[in-house]
Amino acid sequence: MLIAAACANIRKQDATETSLPRRGLHRAFARAMLRTAVSKVHQDLRIWSTKGYEPRPLRHPRLLRPLEALARFYLRTSVRDRALRRALTPDYRLGGRRLITSGTYSAALTRPNVRLHPTRVTAVEGSDVIGADGTRTRADIIVLATGFRIGDLPLAPQLHGIDGTLAQTWADSRRAYLGTSVSGYPNPFLLIGPNLLTGTTAVPTILEAQLRSITTALNHLRTSRASALDVKPEAARQQALHEALRNTVYNTTGGTAYYFGLPGINTFCWPWSTAGLVKRLHSFDPDVYTWRLPLPTQAGAERDGLPAHRSG
């Protein structure tokens, strides 16, 4: 369609003998094709976000340059005001924070009834919102959208394991095997635990895979007649995962993104592909767990000559 429009434009200008200089035509055509490429990349990002599969360059920052160039071009064509464009240009790599896949966000900020104050809020006095740069803005409604504390688990202080509560266990290292099982806590399973998502992963995709994994674990527990299963410490440590995160774009924000649930520790992101995570969750591995047999009952102990476990 763009090519047809360009050809039609050329014929019209030839008819009026006011044809564009060849150099100008090439520039216009190149800009149109680049705008099409930007639109295609934006559409792909929306699809990735919806289906929960992140683009590979987010895990390999060296591949980000073409995407970042397209993003800057998109911003330049959608926001003409240089000061506003400068305020909207991130100071971190693409993917260092959650991607915005909306096609109307930038355009909304250019409306005449919209003003952007790129500064943090320090105080509210009456109807005035005061920014860190000293600006005062009168507001009728204040919407607080200051970020996330997604790693905080409200029941952590009440969930007791072998050596204390989950809050104590996670005080300096918030880790779980595939974001689901914590060593020292037999039988509990977490949903959307540590290091399961990325800035574009769809939560339902991971939830479905986790529920399938948990169902398989419970079936193993029932068929083996074990009383409990506890993930082994070496499996829950997830050392390879945290080593892989070091070179991803998720760790390029200096620890300021909501990915960092603990100081200097990314407790949110999965460093590899979402497809690979789903595959691992679907492939339940009983060998990473310690299986505990039930204690013998009084009747069974007397029959088998074993010491009995008495409750109470």
Buried (B, 14 or more C-beta within 10 A) or exposed (E): EEEEEBEEBBEEEEEEEEBBEEEEBEEEBEEBEBBEBBEEBBEEBBEBBEEBBBBEBBBEBEEBEEBBEBBBBBBEEBBEEEEBBEBBEEEEBBBBBBBEBEEEEBEEBBEEEEEEBEEEBEEEEEEEBBBEEEEEEEEEEEEEEEEEEEBEBEEBEEBEBEEEBBBEBBEEBBBBBBBBBBBBBBBEBBEBBBBBBBBBBBEEBBEBBBEBBBEBBEEBBEEEEBEBBBBBEEBBBBEEBBEBBEBBBBBBBEEEBBBBBBEEBBBBBBBBBBEEBBEBBEEBEEEBBBBBEEBBBEEEBEEEEEEEEEEE
